[in-house]
């Protein structure tokens, strides 16, 4: 994940059951990704979640890409 986006994702067992969230909010990364997958634009998401920033959306996408990359690496190592 891009270094400038790393601080925008937090994982705290006391917040949202330890699910990755946008730092300083209770907005889970999965919620942002679900909204994007449903076809919502960045602007629509930002309107629905005023605490969220465009960088927060980018961080959620980067976090998901990082997880997918690690999962792919793990699968390749298992072969």
Buried (B, 14 or more C-beta within 10 A) or exposed (E): BEEEBBEBBBEEEEBBEEBBBBBEBEBBBBBBBEBBEEEBEBEEBBEEBEEBBEBBBBBBBBBBEBEEEEEEEEEEEEE
